[in-house]
Amino acid sequence: MGKDNNDRIIIGIDPGTNIMGYGIIHQKQKQIALVEMDILKLGNIPDQPEKLKKIFITVLGLIDKYKPEVVALEAPFFGKNVQSMLKLGRAQGVAIAAAVYRDIPVFEYSPRKVKQSITGRGAASKEQVAEMLIRLLGIKEMPKHLDATDALAVAVCHFFQKDTVVGNEKYTGWQAFIKQNPGRIE
């Protein structure tokens, strides 16, 4: 499907350890179309490492199936619960690892940036983001889980950003990740 910046597949991921959302769009010139959006339910897996393995395998499977030119992720927001942040960071790290394992560039966007990109308001609700995506992409009905539209919003946000990395993180492979994260990898 995708070939270059005018014809490409973008995968958006909303990482989570109970529910991970993903959304895939196909860009042709200045038009985008929904390819797929769904969630991965992880709540019934009691073991944290098994959840991370499932995230890695799922993201790798999406990459192998759709052959994206880029993966865009929502960056974790900073909450008060340190344990939740740690789990969310691990989920995001595993998704990044799957993408860079396949040499797919990864871009990261804050939740505020994603909402602002889709609705024009950084404080928009999940429902407002979903409604705007429904109109923008001609989606027939509101998905049951808004984690799927959150992930789709990340992919659409990346489309609107035109691959700029100002204020965002971009990883183009293991070497880039290691270079941008000194002291975290030995």
C-alpha positions as CSV (number, residue, x, y, z in Angstrom):
1,M,0.0,0.0,0.0
2,G,2.3,2.8,1.3
3,K,5.4,3.9,-0.6
4,D,6.5,7.3,0.5
5,N,5.3,10.4,2.4
6,N,2.5,10.9,-0.1
7,D,1.3,7.2,-0.1
8,R,1.9,5.5,3.2
9,I,0.5,3.6,6.1
10,I,0.6,5.1,9.6
11,I,-0.1,3.0,12.7
12,G,-1.2,4.9,15.9
13,I,-0.9,3.2,19.3
14,D,-2.4,4.2,22.6
15,P,-0.4,2.0,25.0
16,G,-1.9,0.5,28.0
17,T,-1.4,-2.6,30.2
18,N,-5.2,-3.4,30.5
19,I,-6.3,-2.1,27.1
20,M,-4.0,-1.1,24.2
21,G,-5.7,0.8,21.4
22,Y,-4.5,0.8,17.8
23,G,-5.5,2.6,14.7
24,I,-4.2,2.3,11.2
25,I,-4.7,4.9,8.4
26,H,-3.7,5.0,4.8
27,Q,-2.5,8.3,3.4
28,K,-2.7,9.0,-0.3
29,Q,-1.5,12.5,-1.1
30,K,-3.4,14.8,1.2
31,Q,-6.2,12.3,1.9
32,I,-6.4,9.7,4.7
33,A,-8.7,6.7,5.1
34,L,-9.3,4.3,8.0
35,V,-7.7,0.9,7.4
36,E,-8.5,-0.6,10.9
37,M,-8.9,0.3,14.5
38,D,-9.4,-1.9,17.5
39,I,-8.2,-2.7,20.9
40,L,-6.1,-5.4,22.6
41,K,-7.6,-6.5,25.9
42,L,-5.0,-7.4,28.4
43,G,-7.0,-7.2,31.7
44,N,-7.4,-11.0,31.9
45,I,-3.6,-11.6,31.9
46,P,-2.5,-11.5,35.5
47,D,1.3,-11.6,34.8
48,Q,2.8,-8.3,33.9
49,P,5.7,-9.8,31.7
50,E,3.1,-11.8,29.8
51,K,1.1,-8.6,29.1
52,L,4.2,-7.0,27.7
53,K,5.0,-10.0,25.6
54,K,1.4,-9.9,24.2
55,I,1.8,-6.1,23.4
56,F,5.2,-6.8,21.6
57,I,3.7,-9.7,19.6
58,T,0.6,-7.7,18.7
59,V,2.5,-4.6,17.5
60,L,4.9,-6.8,15.6
61,G,2.0,-8.5,13.9
62,L,0.4,-5.2,13.0
63,I,3.7,-4.0,11.5
64,D,4.2,-7.3,9.5
65,K,0.6,-7.2,8.3
66,Y,0.3,-3.5,7.2
67,K,3.9,-2.6,6.5
68,P,3.7,0.9,7.9
69,E,6.2,3.6,7.1
70,V,5.8,5.0,10.6
71,V,4.4,4.2,14.1
72,A,3.1,7.0,16.2
73,L,2.5,6.6,19.9
74,E,0.8,8.6,22.6
75,A,3.3,9.5,25.3
76,P,2.3,8.7,28.9
77,F,0.7,11.5,30.8
78,F,2.2,12.3,34.2
79,G,-0.2,11.1,36.9
80,K,0.1,10.8,40.6
81,N,0.3,7.0,40.7
82,V,3.9,6.1,40.2
83,Q,3.1,2.3,39.7
84,S,0.6,3.1,37.0
85,M,3.1,5.4,35.2
86,L,5.8,2.7,35.4
87,K,3.4,0.1,33.9
88,L,2.3,2.5,31.2
89,G,5.9,3.3,30.4
90,R,6.8,-0.3,30.1
91,A,3.9,-0.9,27.7
92,Q,5.0,2.1,25.6
93,G,8.6,0.9,25.6
94,V,7.6,-2.6,24.4
95,A,5.6,-1.0,21.5
96,I,8.6,1.2,20.6
97,A,10.9,-1.9,20.8
98,A,8.6,-3.8,18.3
99,A,8.7,-0.9,15.8
100,V,12.5,-0.3,16.0
101,Y,13.0,-4.1,15.8
102,R,11.5,-3.8,12.3
103,D,13.3,-0.6,11.6
104,I,10.1,1.5,11.5
105,P,10.5,5.1,12.6
106,V,8.6,5.9,15.8
107,F,7.1,9.3,16.7
108,E,5.7,10.2,20.1
109,Y,3.0,12.8,20.9
110,S,1.6,14.1,24.2
111,P,-2.1,13.5,24.8
112,R,-2.6,17.3,24.7
113,K,-0.9,17.6,21.3
114,V,-3.0,14.8,19.9
115,K,-6.3,16.3,21.1
116,Q,-5.3,19.8,19.9
117,S,-4.3,18.3,16.5
118,I,-7.7,16.6,16.1
119,T,-10.2,19.0,17.7
120,G,-8.3,22.3,18.0
121,R,-8.5,22.1,21.8
122,G,-5.8,20.4,23.9
123,A,-8.3,19.8,26.7
124,A,-10.9,18.0,24.5
125,S,-12.6,15.0,25.9
126,K,-12.2,11.5,24.5
127,E,-15.7,11.7,23.2
128,Q,-15.0,14.9,21.4
129,V,-11.9,13.4,19.8
130,A,-13.9,10.4,18.7
131,E,-16.7,12.5,17.2
132,M,-14.2,14.5,15.2
133,L,-12.6,11.4,13.9
134,I,-16.0,9.9,12.9
135,R,-16.6,13.0,10.8
136,L,-13.1,13.3,9.4
137,L,-12.9,9.7,8.3
138,G,-16.5,8.9,7.7
139,I,-16.7,6.2,10.4
140,K,-20.1,4.7,10.6
141,E,-20.5,4.4,14.3
142,M,-18.8,5.2,17.6
143,P,-16.5,2.4,18.7
144,K,-17.3,0.6,21.9
145,H,-13.9,1.4,23.4
146,L,-12.5,4.9,23.0
147,D,-9.0,3.5,23.4
148,A,-9.3,2.6,19.7
149,T,-10.2,6.1,18.7
150,D,-7.5,7.5,20.9
151,A,-5.0,5.4,19.0
152,L,-6.5,6.4,15.7
153,A,-6.2,10.1,16.8
154,V,-2.4,9.5,17.3
155,A,-2.1,8.3,13.7
156,V,-4.1,11.2,12.4
157,C,-2.1,13.6,14.5
158,H,1.1,12.3,12.9
159,F,-0.4,12.8,9.5
160,F,-1.1,16.5,10.4
161,Q,2.4,17.0,11.7
162,K,4.1,16.1,8.4
163,D,6.9,14.1,10.2
164,T,8.2,17.1,12.1
165,V,9.8,16.2,15.4
166,V,9.9,19.6,17.2
167,G,8.9,18.9,20.7
168,N,8.3,15.2,20.0
169,E,10.5,12.1,20.1
170,K,11.5,10.2,17.0
171,Y,13.3,6.8,17.1
172,T,14.5,5.4,13.8
173,G,16.1,2.2,15.1
174,W,18.0,0.8,18.1
175,Q,21.0,3.0,17.5
176,A,18.9,6.2,17.5
177,F,17.0,5.0,20.6
178,I,20.3,4.3,22.5
179,K,21.8,7.6,21.4
180,Q,18.8,9.5,22.6
181,N,18.6,7.7,25.9
182,P,22.1,7.7,27.3
183,G,22.5,5.9,30.6
184,R,19.2,4.0,30.2
185,I,20.8,1.2,28.1
186,E,24.1,-0.5,28.9
